[in-house]
Amino acid sequence: MRIVTWNVNSLRARMPRVLEFLERQSPDVVCLQETKVVDELFPRDEIEGLGYSIAFHGQKTYNGVAILSKAPIEDVVMGIPGKDHHPEARVIAAKVEDVMLLDLYVVNGREVGCDKYEYKLKWMADVAEYVKESFPMTEKVVVTGDFNVTFDDRDVYDPAKWEGKILCSQPERDALAKIMEPGLGDALRKHTDEPGIYTWWDFRTRGFKRGNGLRIDHFLLSPPALDACSSVEVDLEARDGEKPSDHAPVICTID
């Protein structure tokens, strides 16, 4: 099963790139974030025409998550159960075959110390509780998405510049570790310790052309899923060219 995570930064604006990617890579499952479209306007016909079923949780202008799958999508849950104080469309869970999926668009936080930063930490704590209570580590569990957090200096093009800043602060990294605490592992690091593998580049600074990126899109896998994971790769082709998202798709293969 080839599973993709991709923050598309507005699905309707990015449809030509999304359709090209689906036709070129033909993944089995795609977890999208920041779709920025209400459910009634989700462009389902073109995607279904390529053989995908769809589950989506949308919102106007901001946020939005969706799961596309060639196999049936079952047991869909939107949001964090019991946490109605998080009204934004940032979380969708489902089961595809024997894999339990959790697709996340983590709060950005804007700036360390501001109210949005504190909300991010609280939101991540609620996700950690959800993972612990609802996703047994004895199953094949895939927690993926745009986490808006780096793990360590290997994920940062200029660690000194970013030290203590948003996406790289220690409280955010601690919150990410808390999500992983039940037994999730970073799938990329099963295969390589190499630094400089990035998934996001800032439009404003022409980061992609300059190689100035961060790794903030992750696959966190339970032990059975991690054992079966044969590769993790970043599709840089989808980040290049005309009107790309600022994120590249990441592809995780589970045998």
ChimeraX attribute file (.defattr): number of C-alpha atoms within 10 A of each C-alpha:
attribute: neighborCount
match mode: 1-to-1
recipient: residues
	/A:1	15
	/A:2	18
	/A:3	22
	/A:4	26
	/A:5	27
	/A:6	27
	/A:7	27
	/A:8	24
	/A:9	20
	/A:10	18
	/A:11	22
	/A:12	16
	/A:13	15
	/A:14	16
	/A:15	16
	/A:16	13
	/A:17	19
	/A:18	20
	/A:19	15
	/A:20	12
	/A:21	16
	/A:22	15
	/A:23	10
	/A:24	9
	/A:25	13
	/A:26	15
	/A:27	20
	/A:28	18
	/A:29	24
	/A:30	24
	/A:31	27
	/A:32	27
	/A:33	30
	/A:34	24
	/A:35	29
	/A:36	23
	/A:37	22
	/A:38	17
	/A:39	16
	/A:40	9
	/A:41	10
	/A:42	18
	/A:43	13
	/A:44	16
	/A:45	9
	/A:46	11
	/A:47	17
	/A:48	14
	/A:49	9
	/A:50	13
	/A:51	14
	/A:52	23
	/A:53	17
	/A:54	18
	/A:55	22
	/A:56	24
	/A:57	24
	/A:58	25
	/A:59	20
	/A:60	13
	/A:61	12
	/A:62	16
	/A:63	24
	/A:64	29
	/A:65	31
	/A:66	25
	/A:67	26
	/A:68	25
	/A:69	19
	/A:70	17
	/A:71	14
	/A:72	12
	/A:73	19
	/A:74	13
	/A:75	9
	/A:76	15
	/A:77	15
	/A:78	19
	/A:79	19
	/A:80	21
	/A:81	13
	/A:82	9
	/A:83	12
	/A:84	9
	/A:85	8
	/A:86	15
	/A:87	10
	/A:88	16
	/A:89	26
	/A:90	27
	/A:91	25
	/A:92	25
	/A:93	25
	/A:94	18
	/A:95	19
	/A:96	20
	/A:97	11
	/A:98	10
	/A:99	16
	/A:100	21
	/A:101	23
	/A:102	24
	/A:103	26
	/A:104	29
	/A:105	24
	/A:106	22
	/A:107	21
	/A:108	16
	/A:109	20
	/A:110	14
	/A:111	14
	/A:112	17
	/A:113	11
	/A:114	11
	/A:115	11
	/A:116	15
	/A:117	19
	/A:118	15
	/A:119	15
	/A:120	20
	/A:121	20
	/A:122	14
	/A:123	19
	/A:124	20
	/A:125	17
	/A:126	19
	/A:127	24
	/A:128	19
	/A:129	15
	/A:130	16
	/A:131	22
	/A:132	17
	/A:133	10
	/A:134	10
	/A:135	18
	/A:136	14
	/A:137	17
	/A:138	11
	/A:139	15
	/A:140	21
	/A:141	24
	/A:142	27
	/A:143	23
	/A:144	24
	/A:145	28
	/A:146	27
	/A:147	21
	/A:148	23
	/A:149	26
	/A:150	23
	/A:151	21
	/A:152	15
	/A:153	17
	/A:154	17
	/A:155	21
	/A:156	24
	/A:157	20
	/A:158	14
	/A:159	15
	/A:160	10
	/A:161	9
	/A:162	15
	/A:163	15
	/A:164	14
	/A:165	16
	/A:166	20
	/A:167	25
	/A:168	23
	/A:169	18
	/A:170	17
	/A:171	16
	/A:172	26
	/A:173	18
	/A:174	16
	/A:175	21
	/A:176	21
	/A:177	15
	/A:178	19
	/A:179	22
	/A:180	19
	/A:181	13
	/A:182	17
	/A:183	15
	/A:184	23
	/A:185	20
	/A:186	16
	/A:187	23
	/A:188	22
	/A:189	11
	/A:190	14
	/A:191	13
	/A:192	11
	/A:193	10
	/A:194	10
	/A:195	13
	/A:196	17
	/A:197	19
	/A:198	24
	/A:199	26
	/A:200	23
	/A:201	23
	/A:202	13
	/A:203	13
	/A:204	7
	/A:205	10
	/A:206	12
	/A:207	16
	/A:208	19
	/A:209	11
	/A:210	9
	/A:211	13
	/A:212	17
	/A:213	23
	/A:214	29
	/A:215	27
	/A:216	21
	/A:217	27
	/A:218	27
	/A:219	25
	/A:220	22
	/A:221	25
	/A:222	25
	/A:223	17
	/A:224	16
	/A:225	25
	/A:226	24
	/A:227	14
	/A:228	15
	/A:229	20
	/A:230	16
	/A:231	17
	/A:232	22
	/A:233	15
	/A:234	20
	/A:235	17
	/A:236	14
	/A:237	11
	/A:238	19
	/A:239	20
	/A:240	14
	/A:241	8
	/A:242	10
	/A:243	12
	/A:244	20
	/A:245	23
	/A:246	21
	/A:247	29
	/A:248	24
	/A:249	28
	/A:250	25
	/A:251	22
	/A:252	25
	/A:253	19
	/A:254	19
	/A:255	12
